């Protein structure tokens, strides 16, 4: 009579310990902490045990193994050897492989009740577990591989994150992260504006409605300026041209005389640092023969970081009325979406 009772108690404890491992390992510790900070009571209670990491898991695993060992001994004394071996094998598979990954849902409620007591116990045995952990790491260092070997692996991870049901990262942020990883591999030659599509202006071009309309329709806001010998001598900003057209008669009087060059084979990362250093947002691109082959702007570089076109260079951020109107329109659309 005693053996069945002891066997039942050991079986319950063993199955409980194995199932609790599934509950505590189902959600990453960081995610549990995030949910707890948002007021999730269940996450807060479970986190008290999960935060102990391997200590808590090893403790429950030890209970499962020790309990299974005693059950195997009792079965061997009470049943035929073949029957005992089969039952012991099934128990080991259940405790080691099945329950720690696929515990029944009712054990969530059990974990909620047990966790406060288990957490206190783990805190008390922490000095001892830390002592053994230090010894173990000294002779057998623990290394955890992330599964990432190169940038392609990380890019694949970011792409996978987009379709994960529990993803809470904006798609645009994931795209920016992916483009940033390959940003250093991109060269100026592949993303510059070639000469054939660059809109050059002359130093002696007259400022007037015809020139303003021509430049505005080009879609750009900065233009390299050439002198009578076709040498690039400055940069014309469309905004300066508009503001000063009544005062100055030709482009040479309005242009910025700073000219900066970059090699066509230079990486975009190098150009981006140069933009930040010089505070100049248009560089002249030259090849190894010192020939001008195009231009590159800070927008061209930023587009490769964002992974999308900067569609409008003429958005207003210096006009308080225009900014206020834009923000009001965004707020209006958000309110309309909430009512749909």
N, C-alpha and C positions, 0 to 999 in steps of 0.2 A: 504493500500500500504506500509505503514511504517513497519508493523509487518513482512511481508515476507522478506523485506530487512534485518531487524535486525536478523530475524531467520536464514537467509542465512549466514550472517556474523558470528554469534555465532557458527553455525554448522561448518563453515570452520575453525575457530580458534580452536574449540574443537577437531575436527578430526586431525588437524595439530599437536596440542600439544600431543595427544595420539600417533600419528605415530612417532613423533620425539623421544619419549621414546624408541621405538623399535630400532631406528637407534643408539642412544647413548648407549643402553644396549646390542647391538648385539655382541660386541667384548670387552673382559676385558680391563680395563684401562692399565694394564702392557703391554698387547699385542699392544694396540694402541700406547703407548709410544715407544715400540721397532720398530714398523713400521715407526713411525714419525722420529726416529733417523736414519733410513735407507733411508729417503728422500721421504716417502709417504706423499704427500701433503694433501690428503683427511684425512688420519689418524691424521695428525698434527692439522688440523682444528677441527675435531671431538673431539680430545683429550682435547682441550681447554675447552669444556663443560663437557665431561665425567669425567675429573679429580676432578670436584666438588662433585662427588659421589651422596649421598642421597639428597644433597641440590638441584642440578639440576633436579633430578628425581621428588622430591617432588613439586618443582615449576611447572613443566609441568603437574604433576598429579592434582595439585590444579586448574590449568587453565581448565583441562578436566572436573573436577567435577563441578566447578562453572559454566562453559559454559553449561554443561548438565543440571544443575539445572534451569538455565534461560530458556533453550529450553523447558524443561518439563512444566514450568509455562506458556510459550507462547502457547504451544500446547494445554494445558488444557483450555485456554481461547478461542482458535480458532476452536477446533475440538470436536466432541462428546467424552465423557469421556472414552468409551471403546477403540476407535481408538487412542486417545491420550496416554492411558496407554500402549497399544501394541507398539506404536512407541517409547515411552520413554524407555520401557524395552529393545527393540532392540538397541536403542542408548547406553544405559548403558552397555550392553554386548559388543557392538562394541568398546566402548571407554575404558572400564576397562580390558577386557579380550582378545579381538581379535587384535586390532591395536597395543597395546604395545608389542605383540609377533610376529605378522605377518603383518607388515606394507608394503604396495606396494613399489617396488623399486624406483619409481620416487621421493619418499620422501627423498632419499639419496641426491639428487641434492638440494632439498629444505633445508635440514639440512646443507649442505655445504655453502649455501648462508646466512642462518640465524645464524649459530654458532658464528661468530665473534661478532655480536651484543648481542647475548644471553650470551656469555662468559663475556663480559664487564658488563652486567647487574648483573650477578651472583656475580661478584667481588664486585660490589657496595653494594649489599645487604648482603654480607658475615658477617659483624659485627652483623647485626640483626639476621641472621639465626644461627650464633654461640651462641648468647645469648639464644635463645629459645632451641637450642640443649643442652646446659648445664643444663637448667632447666629440660628438658625432661629426660636427663640421670640421673639427681639427684634423681628423683622420680620413674623413670622407666628405669633401666639400660638395655642397649642393649647388648644382648649376641648372638653371631653368632656361630652356631654349624658347625663344619667342615664336619660332616658326618662320621668321623672316631672314632671308639671306641677302637680298639686294633690293634696290628701289622698286623693281617690278613686282616683288612680293607685297610691298607696302601699298603700291598703286592698286593691285588686285584686291587688297583688303579694303581700301577706300571704296572701290567700285561695289564690293559685296555689301558694305555698310549701307549703301543706298537702298537696297532691296530687303534689308532686314526689317521684320515687322515691328520690332521695338526700337528702331532707329529714331533718335531725337536730335540728330545733327542735320542742319539744313543742307539740301543738295548743293546749293551754291558754295557753301563752306567746304564741302567735300571736294568739289571741282577745283576750288582754289588750292586746296592742299595737294591735290594730284598734279596740277600744273606747276606748282612750286617745286615739286620733287624733280621735274625734268627741266626746270628753268635754266639751270646751269649748263645744260647740254646744247642750248640753242645759240646759234650764231647770228650776228648782225646781218650777214648777207642774205639769210633766208627770210628776214622780216622787215628789211628796209623798204623805203619807197624808191624804186629805180628812177634814173634820170628821165626816162621817157614819160613818166607820169608826174614828175615834180613840176610845180608851177613856179618858175623863176620870175623875178621882176628886176628891172634895171634901175640904177641909181638916178638916172635922169628922167624916169617915167613921171608924167604930170599927175598930181593927185586931183581926182575929180570923180564925178558920178560914173563914168565909163570904167575906170580902174576899180573903183569900189565895188561895182556890180560884178565885174569879172572875177575879182578875188573872192567875193562872197559866194558866188556860184560854184567855186572850186571845192567848197566844203572844208577848207583848211583855215587855220587861224594864224599860221606862221609861214613865212616865205623866205627862202634864201635870196639874197640880193647880189646881182652881178654888176660890175662896172663896165666901161666901154671895151675893156680887154677880155671880157668874159671871166674875170677873176672874181671869186666870191668874197665880198667885202663886208657883209653884215646880214642881219636878219630883220625882216619887217613883220611887225605884229599888227594884225588887222585892227585890233582895238585902238592902238595908238594912231593908226591912219584915220580912223573914223573921228577920234577926238580932236585931231590936229589939222584936219583938212583945210580949215579956213585960215590957218596961220601959215602953214608951210606949203610951198608950191610943188616940190618934187620929193620923190621917195628918199633920196640921199640925205635929206634934212630930218627925216623922221625915223629912219632905221636905227636899230641897235647895232653898233659897230663890232660887237664881240662875235668872233667866229671860232667854233670848236670842231675838231676833226676826230674821227674814230675809224679804225681799220675794219674793213669788211669781214675779216676773219675773227674779230674779237667776240667773245661770248656776251650775251645780253646782260649777264650779271655784272660784267665789267662796265658796260655802258650805263646801267642803272646807277651804279656807285658814282660814275662820272657826272650824271645828271644831278645827283644829290650834292656833289661836291661843288660844282660850278654854278648851280641854280639856273643853268641855261637849259632850255627844253627842246632844242633842235640841234642836232649834230650833223656835220657834213661827213659822208661816208667815202673813204678813198680806198683804192686797192694797193697792191704791193708796188705798183709803178707810179704811185702818187697821183693817180687819175681819179677825178670825182665820179663816182658811180651811182650816187643817190643821197638820200637823207634818211635820218631816223629820228623820231620824236619820242618824247617820254610816254605819249599815249600808245605808241606802237609797242613799247616794252611792257607797260602795265597790262595791256590786252593779253599778253602771253602769260602773265601771272594769274589774271582773272579767268582766262579761258573764254572770253567773249569780247565782242566789239564794244568800244566806247562810241556810241552812235552819234552823240551830239556834242561838238566842241563848244557850242554857243549857249549851253545852259547857264542861267544867271545865278550867281551866288553872292554877288555884291549889291544886289537890289533887294532891299528889305521887303518891299511890296510884292515882288515876284516870288520870293521865297515863302512869304506868308500865304500867298494864294496857292502855291503848290502844296504846302502842308495842309491847308484847308481842304483841298481836293482829295488828298490821300485819306484824310480823316473821314470825309464824306463817303468815299468808296468803302472804307472799312465798316462803317455803320450800316451801309446798305447790304454788305455781305452778311452781317450778323442777323439781319431780318429775313434773309432768304432761307 
